[in-house]
């Protein structure tokens, strides 16, 4: 299971860094294999990795946590949005927008 989450507060982001954040302070999505494949086929992860120098991949944990990175990620996700991948990409766009609003981050646990 692939998990992508956004802490709801700055304090929650610090707790997540120490692996002590309660689920009530996170908004998250869990991707099954089919959803993960849709995400891969969209090219969004590859674009984020290339643009931001990240390594969002199998067996990797990664964070996008600066305002600049979150803005770039949101733009990349919106560019990759199609009717075929909307069910997955819309969820990521929501989490990304929430991270921007709360000044937190987007965390990938793959």
Backbone as ProteinMPNN parsed JSONL, in Angstrom:
{"seq_chain_A": "XXXXXXXXXXXXXXXXXXXXXXXXXXXXXXXXXXXXXXXXXXXXXXXXXXXXXXXXXXXXXXXXXXXXXXXXXXXXXXXXXXXXXXXXXXXXXXXXXXXXXXXXXXXXXX", "coords_chain_A": {"N_chain_A": [[0.849, -1.178, 0.0], [0.573, 2.172, -0.862], [1.101, 5.26, 0.615], [0.085, 8.587, 0.834], [0.343, 11.648, 2.389], [-0.781, 14.599, 4.167], [0.117, 16.721, 6.695], [-2.007, 18.394, 9.002], [-1.348, 20.582, 10.507], [1.46, 22.689, 11.405], [2.694, 21.756, 13.689], [1.857, 19.081, 13.619], [3.322, 18.27, 11.424], [5.903, 18.299, 12.42], [5.631, 16.279, 14.343], [5.122, 14.134, 12.64], [7.574, 13.877, 11.434], [8.969, 12.755, 13.497], [7.755, 10.374, 13.64], [5.462, 10.254, 15.221], [2.968, 11.267, 14.832], [-0.47, 11.56, 15.252], [-3.171, 9.969, 13.497], [-5.386, 11.596, 13.357], [-4.445, 14.115, 12.909], [-3.678, 14.203, 10.336], [-4.299, 14.269, 6.84], [-4.883, 11.825, 4.537], [-4.196, 9.593, 1.766], [-4.522, 6.3, 0.577], [-3.061, 4.372, -1.814], [-4.067, 1.784, -3.903], [-2.752, -0.977, -5.861], [-3.66, -0.683, -8.523], [-4.416, 2.046, -8.603], [-1.948, 3.192, -8.069], [-0.538, 2.444, -10.365], [-1.958, 3.912, -12.27], [-1.235, 6.465, -11.442], [1.544, 6.348, -11.938], [1.502, 6.013, -14.749], [0.508, 8.46, -15.492], [2.63, 10.151, -15.478], [3.169, 12.04, -13.595], [4.663, 11.597, -11.188], [7.244, 11.165, -12.2], [7.688, 13.655, -13.417], [7.626, 15.335, -11.161], [9.809, 14.3, -9.715], [11.92, 14.854, -11.541], [11.733, 17.644, -11.813], [11.98, 18.636, -9.201], [14.093, 17.307, -8.081], [13.618, 15.055, -6.564], [13.05, 11.723, -5.172], [10.679, 9.933, -5.624], [9.534, 6.9, -5.403], [9.238, 3.293, -5.611], [9.706, 1.807, -2.444], [10.727, 4.067, -1.257], [10.738, 6.929, 0.822], [9.556, 10.203, 0.74], [9.525, 13.794, 0.843], [7.763, 16.785, 0.184], [8.084, 19.934, 0.943], [8.535, 22.705, 0.986], [7.258, 25.981, 0.256], [7.71, 26.79, -2.383], [8.32, 24.323, -3.661], [5.881, 22.976, -3.252], [4.126, 24.607, -4.719], [5.152, 24.244, -7.327], [4.743, 21.486, -7.581], [1.947, 21.338, -7.463], [1.274, 22.662, -9.849], [2.431, 20.878, -11.699], [0.913, 18.559, -11.219], [-1.634, 19.468, -11.975], [-1.187, 19.871, -14.691], [-0.958, 17.278, -15.589], [-3.426, 16.172, -15.279], [-6.078, 14.247, -16.434], [-9.109, 12.92, -17.899], [-8.886, 10.144, -17.646], [-7.15, 9.701, -15.479], [-8.179, 11.139, -13.425], [-9.411, 10.34, -11.001], [-7.34, 9.654, -9.293], [-5.353, 11.703, -9.52], [-6.807, 14.019, -8.824], [-7.166, 13.622, -6.078], [-4.54, 13.896, -5.161], [-4.049, 16.521, -5.914], [-5.839, 17.799, -4.205], [-4.69, 17.148, -1.662], [-2.22, 18.433, -1.982], [-2.993, 21.131, -2.299], [-4.112, 21.518, 0.219], [-1.83, 21.244, 1.802], [-0.419, 23.513, 0.972], [-2.173, 25.529, 1.87], [-2.116, 25.055, 4.659], [0.52, 25.397, 5.195], [2.28, 23.23, 5.353], [3.278, 20.118, 4.302], [3.734, 17.648, 1.696], [3.735, 14.272, 1.877], [5.24, 11.26, 0.945], [4.954, 7.869, 1.308], [6.198, 5.168, 0.251]], "CA_chain_A": [[0.0, 0.0, 0.0], [1.286, 3.444, -0.981], [0.394, 6.273, 1.385], [0.474, 9.979, 0.626], [-0.386, 12.379, 3.423], [-0.515, 16.0, 4.454], [-0.191, 17.117, 8.07], [-2.972, 19.486, 9.052], [-0.739, 21.719, 11.201], [2.93, 22.663, 11.444], [3.034, 20.857, 14.799], [1.665, 17.719, 13.128], [4.428, 17.973, 10.526], [7.036, 17.962, 13.293], [5.342, 14.969, 14.92], [5.275, 13.148, 11.572], [9.015, 13.709, 11.262], [9.425, 11.883, 14.587], [6.893, 9.2, 13.551], [4.564, 10.291, 16.369], [1.793, 12.05, 14.476], [-1.718, 10.787, 15.24], [-3.907, 10.027, 12.233], [-6.367, 12.678, 13.397], [-3.781, 15.347, 12.483], [-3.245, 13.985, 8.959], [-5.232, 13.861, 5.791], [-4.064, 10.926, 3.739], [-4.805, 8.657, 0.83], [-3.8, 5.045, 0.369], [-3.24, 3.933, -3.19], [-3.908, 0.362, -4.192], [-1.841, -1.183, -6.994], [-4.249, -0.103, -9.738], [-4.3, 3.501, -8.502], [-0.526, 3.522, -8.188], [-0.19, 2.314, -11.781], [-2.545, 5.082, -12.931], [-0.369, 7.592, -11.092], [2.787, 6.192, -12.695], [1.219, 6.241, -16.17], [0.239, 9.886, -15.699], [3.899, 10.865, -15.596], [3.265, 13.066, -12.554], [5.785, 11.34, -10.274], [8.482, 11.399, -12.943], [7.817, 15.103, -13.574], [7.982, 15.892, -9.848], [11.188, 13.886, -9.439], [12.839, 15.582, -12.425], [11.656, 19.079, -11.568], [12.365, 19.004, -7.834], [15.229, 16.513, -7.601], [13.103, 14.108, -5.565], [13.057, 10.31, -5.532], [9.418, 9.299, -5.234], [9.633, 5.628, -6.104], [9.042, 2.152, -4.722], [10.596, 1.647, -1.293], [11.311, 5.358, -0.908], [9.924, 7.939, 1.469], [9.968, 11.502, 0.222], [8.715, 14.912, 1.318], [7.736, 18.05, -0.543], [7.671, 20.707, 2.113], [8.687, 24.16, 0.896], [6.185, 26.622, -0.505], [8.089, 26.753, -3.803], [8.146, 22.948, -4.138], [4.454, 22.669, -3.274], [3.538, 25.321, -5.852], [5.575, 23.548, -8.551], [4.077, 20.188, -7.604], [0.548, 21.566, -7.813], [1.223, 22.962, -11.285], [2.726, 19.639, -12.428], [-0.252, 17.677, -11.099], [-2.718, 20.017, -12.785], [-0.831, 19.64, -16.093], [-1.091, 15.854, -15.898], [-4.801, 15.758, -15.022], [-6.877, 13.843, -17.59], [-10.273, 12.147, -17.452], [-8.483, 8.771, -17.321], [-6.454, 9.605, -14.196], [-8.759, 12.135, -12.511], [-9.738, 9.791, -9.68], [-6.127, 9.651, -8.476], [-4.681, 13.005, -9.543], [-7.624, 14.978, -8.052], [-6.861, 13.411, -4.656], [-3.225, 14.495, -4.904], [-4.211, 17.969, -6.004], [-6.487, 18.211, -2.949], [-3.696, 17.094, -0.583], [-1.215, 19.459, -2.247], [-3.608, 22.421, -1.979], [-4.239, 21.551, 1.675], [-0.485, 21.497, 2.326], [-0.118, 24.933, 0.726], [-3.029, 26.305, 2.773], [-1.692, 24.879, 6.057], [1.975, 25.609, 5.26], [2.905, 21.992, 5.823], [3.974, 19.427, 3.24], [3.142, 16.482, 1.065], [4.663, 13.188, 2.244], [5.038, 10.015, 0.201], [5.49, 6.692, 1.972], [6.064, 4.086, -0.711]], "C_chain_A": [[0.894, 1.24, 0.0], [0.46, 4.507, -0.272], [0.981, 7.645, 1.071], [-0.338, 10.791, 1.627], [0.082, 13.826, 3.529], [-0.854, 16.26, 5.919], [-1.111, 18.341, 8.058], [-2.442, 20.728, 9.756], [0.777, 21.597, 11.118], [3.4, 21.729, 12.561], [2.911, 19.394, 14.367], [2.801, 17.314, 12.195], [5.679, 17.602, 11.329], [6.844, 16.58, 13.913], [5.509, 13.861, 13.881], [6.754, 12.852, 11.343], [9.596, 12.779, 12.322], [8.613, 10.589, 14.644], [5.951, 9.095, 14.746], [3.274, 11.057, 16.087], [0.542, 11.174, 14.486], [-2.451, 10.979, 13.906], [-4.914, 11.172, 12.194], [-5.778, 14.017, 12.947], [-3.236, 15.243, 11.059], [-4.449, 13.825, 8.053], [-4.398, 13.018, 4.848], [-4.903, 10.125, 2.762], [-3.908, 7.429, 0.754], [-4.111, 4.585, -1.045], [-3.098, 2.422, -3.287], [-3.035, 0.237, -5.45], [-2.372, -0.548, -8.278], [-4.123, 1.422, -9.745], [-2.852, 3.951, -8.652], [-0.086, 3.446, -9.647], [-0.758, 3.475, -12.595], [-1.679, 6.307, -12.68], [0.946, 7.523, -11.866], [2.577, 6.522, -14.166], [0.955, 7.709, -16.472], [1.518, 10.677, -15.944], [4.117, 11.905, -14.513], [4.459, 12.836, -11.631], [7.117, 11.593, -10.958], [8.731, 12.905, -13.109], [8.23, 15.773, -12.261], [9.434, 15.554, -9.522], [12.173, 14.705, -10.256], [12.884, 17.07, -12.106], [12.228, 19.487, -10.208], [13.566, 18.236, -7.304], [14.824, 15.543, -6.5], [13.269, 12.681, -6.063], [11.792, 9.677, -4.963], [9.339, 8.034, -6.064], [9.33, 4.512, -5.109], [10.117, 2.126, -3.651], [11.288, 2.944, -0.889], [10.282, 6.199, -0.166], [10.45, 9.286, 0.988], [9.012, 12.568, 0.727], [8.855, 16.093, 0.368], [7.21, 19.049, 0.471], [7.937, 22.207, 2.048], [7.559, 24.728, 0.05], [6.476, 26.561, -2.001], [7.887, 25.353, -4.389], [6.669, 22.567, -4.243], [3.75, 23.361, -4.444], [3.888, 24.634, -7.175], [4.865, 22.208, -8.692], [2.614, 20.34, -7.999], [0.404, 21.836, -9.313], [1.471, 21.699, -12.114], [1.549, 18.671, -12.377], [-1.4, 18.16, -11.975], [-2.461, 19.812, -14.28], [-1.078, 18.194, -16.513], [-2.517, 15.326, -15.734], [-5.533, 15.458, -16.33], [-8.113, 13.107, -17.069], [-9.9, 10.727, -17.019], [-7.837, 8.645, -15.945], [-7.048, 10.522, -13.128], [-9.015, 11.6, -11.109], [-8.529, 9.809, -8.749], [-5.519, 11.052, -8.388], [-5.471, 14.05, -8.759], [-7.358, 14.844, -6.553], [-5.527, 14.044, -4.288], [-3.285, 16.016, -4.965], [-4.845, 18.505, -4.722], [-5.477, 18.227, -1.795], [-2.656, 18.194, -0.749], [-1.757, 20.841, -1.881], [-3.771, 22.59, -0.466], [-2.885, 21.846, 2.327], [-0.086, 22.957, 2.127], [-0.9, 25.804, 1.715], [-2.52, 26.253, 4.213], [-0.201, 25.101, 6.28], [2.693, 24.4, 5.847], [3.635, 21.328, 4.662], [3.179, 18.254, 2.713], [4.161, 15.351, 1.243], [4.255, 11.892, 1.549], [5.711, 8.888, 0.951], [5.213, 5.492, 1.071], [6.954, 2.939, -0.309]], "O_chain_A": [[1.849, 1.333, 0.771], [-0.737, 4.643, -0.525], [2.197, 7.835, 1.047], [-1.558, 10.645, 1.709], [1.154, 14.21, 3.062], [-1.991, 16.043, 6.339], [-0.99, 19.212, 7.195], [-3.016, 21.809, 9.623], [1.309, 20.534, 10.799], [4.379, 21.001, 12.4], [3.757, 18.567, 14.707], [3.203, 16.15, 12.174], [6.42, 16.694, 10.951], [7.793, 15.799, 13.997], [5.985, 12.773, 14.204], [7.133, 11.709, 11.087], [10.593, 12.098, 12.081], [8.759, 9.801, 15.578], [5.669, 7.999, 15.23], [2.569, 11.45, 17.017], [0.498, 10.153, 13.8], [-2.351, 12.032, 13.277], [-5.257, 11.662, 11.118], [-6.521, 14.949, 12.639], [-2.439, 16.075, 10.624], [-5.488, 13.307, 8.462], [-3.329, 13.44, 4.409], [-6.119, 9.993, 2.897], [-2.685, 7.527, 0.856], [-5.272, 4.428, -1.423], [-2.119, 1.851, -2.806], [-2.632, 1.245, -6.029], [-1.611, 0.057, -9.033], [-3.769, 2.018, -10.762], [-2.57, 4.967, -9.287], [0.665, 4.304, -10.111], [-0.101, 3.966, -13.513], [-1.42, 7.092, -13.592], [1.409, 8.536, -12.391], [3.384, 7.234, -14.764], [1.161, 8.151, -17.602], [1.487, 11.749, -16.548], [5.144, 12.584, -14.507], [5.191, 13.776, -11.324], [8.023, 12.173, -10.359], [9.861, 13.368, -12.957], [9.076, 16.667, -12.25], [10.199, 16.422, -9.102], [13.162, 15.199, -9.715], [13.952, 17.683, -12.127], [12.867, 20.529, -10.073], [14.013, 18.49, -6.185], [15.616, 15.25, -5.604], [13.589, 12.455, -7.23], [11.833, 8.975, -3.953], [9.107, 8.081, -7.272], [9.185, 4.758, -3.911], [11.289, 2.391, -3.92], [12.333, 2.908, -0.24], [9.096, 6.178, -0.494], [11.658, 9.474, 0.85], [7.844, 12.294, 1.004], [9.928, 16.356, -0.174], [6.03, 19.021, 0.822], [7.588, 22.92, 2.989], [6.978, 24.025, -0.776], [5.572, 26.305, -2.797], [7.347, 25.211, -5.485], [6.256, 21.917, -5.203], [2.881, 22.77, -5.085], [3.027, 24.463, -8.038], [4.436, 21.837, -9.784], [2.101, 19.547, -8.788], [-0.49, 21.293, -9.962], [0.796, 21.475, -13.119], [1.224, 18.035, -13.379], [-2.062, 17.361, -12.638], [-3.4, 19.605, -15.049], [-1.375, 17.928, -17.677], [-2.782, 14.159, -16.021], [-5.601, 16.304, -17.222], [-8.145, 12.711, -15.904], [-10.532, 10.169, -16.121], [-7.956, 7.601, -15.304], [-6.478, 10.664, -12.046], [-8.853, 12.329, -10.131], [-8.686, 9.964, -7.538], [-5.207, 11.526, -7.296], [-4.87, 14.891, -8.091], [-7.328, 15.846, -5.838], [-5.396, 14.656, -3.228], [-2.652, 16.708, -4.168], [-4.433, 19.547, -4.212], [-5.41, 19.196, -1.039], [-2.254, 18.822, 0.231], [-1.069, 21.63, -1.233], [-3.588, 23.687, 0.061], [-2.808, 22.608, 3.291], [0.515, 23.566, 3.012], [-0.337, 26.713, 2.325], [-2.492, 27.27, 4.906], [0.288, 25.008, 7.406], [3.573, 24.518, 6.7], [4.538, 21.937, 4.089], [2.105, 17.919, 3.213], [5.308, 15.466, 0.811], [3.091, 11.491, 1.566], [6.915, 8.943, 1.206], [4.143, 4.886, 1.123], [6.99, 1.916, -0.994]]}, "name": "protein", "num_of_chains": 1, "seq": "XXXXXXXXXXXXXXXXXXXXXXXXXXXXXXXXXXXXXXXXXXXXXXXXXXXXXXXXXXXXXXXXXXXXXXXXXXXXXXXXXXXXXXXXXXXXXXXXXXXXXXXXXXXXXX"}
